[in-house]
């Protein structure tokens, strides 16, 4: 693996981690909303 490839891999891994975090936060928010709606009715 060349140096530029290794750097690109690091960048992609960082972006992947960031996107996974965003997805997890979004799913959590959706679940909280669903739970709140369930209790409201």
N, C-alpha and C positions, 0 to 999 in steps of 0.2 A: 504494500500500500504506500502510495507516495504521500508526501507532506500535505499537498493541497487536498488530496482525498481524505486524509485524516482530519484536517480542519473542517472540511465540508461535513463529514460524519458527525463531528462534535456539534456543529451548528444544527444539523438535522435532529440530533438527539435532544438538544436543548429546546428546539421548537416543538418537538413531539411531547416532551414533558410539560411544556407550557399549555399545549392544546389539551392534553389529558386532564390537567388541572382545571382548565376552563370547562371542559365537558363535565367533570365531576361536580363542579360548583353549580352548573346549570341543572344537572339532574337533581341535585340536592334541593335547589330552589323550587323546581317543579314538584318534588315530593312534598315539600313544606306547604306549597300552595294547595295541592290536592288534599292534604290532611286538613288544612284550614277550611276548605270548602266542605269537606265531609262533616266536620264538626258544626259548621254554620247551619246546615240543613238538618 
